[in-house]
Amino acid sequence: MSKKKGLSAEEKRTRMMEIFFETKDVFQLKDLEKIAPKEKGITAMSVKEVLQSLVDDGMVDCERIGTSNYYWAFPSKALHARTRKLEALNSQLLEGSQKHANLQKSIEKAKIGRQETEERAVLVKELSSFRNQRDQLKAEVEKYRECDPQVVEEIRQANKVAKEAANRWTDNIFAIKSWAKRKFGFEENKIDKNFGIPEDFDYID
């Protein structure tokens, strides 16, 4: 018989929040260490760690009274916290996409037909850095996808605008490559190599 798969960190966080939302009560750690395993399948050993991660993210409030810590959370605050986080991530993602597009435009416009220069090397390095940041931000946004359907839908619409903008610049890059091949007889793989365009460069799905 196969062993039952344990809960992921995000599943534990979600189930812990359910305890607060369903009861609308205030708890001590020892209370949650009894309730969470029984009602939500969260092991007692991991309750403290999960709880602290939620406190750190502003999802759960904590206050020390006397010698004990008390924890509570309400749906409205959790929604606001997720909304602020998603808005911040989306803003960073959009900014990164715009910088990526501007850098790509600068490289294509300034470097066609020229030799390798220090300035170009710096631009290519910055472009690679912004691509990495964009991928990290997309991954973090994805992590919050299951938190709240309404907020997620808003972020999807904003991402759609950013994606369309990025794809317009991708169109421009392909157009410039096509022009360079016709004008100078360059081979496509040489254009990609000289200007740091990766082999998998394509539209964002």
Secondary structure as GFF3:
##gff-version 3
##sequence-region A 1 205
A	DSSP	alpha_helix	9	23	.	.	.	ID=ss1
A	DSSP	alpha_helix	29	35	.	.	.	ID=ss2
A	DSSP	pi_helix	36	40	.	.	.	ID=ss3
A	DSSP	alpha_helix	44	56	.	.	.	ID=ss4
A	DSSP	beta_strand	61	65	.	.	.	ID=ss5
A	DSSP	beta_strand	68	72	.	.	.	ID=ss6
A	DSSP	alpha_helix	75	111	.	.	.	ID=ss7
A	DSSP	alpha_helix	118	143	.	.	.	ID=ss8
A	DSSP	alpha_helix	149	184	.	.	.	ID=ss9
A	DSSP	alpha_helix	188	194	.	.	.	ID=ss10
###
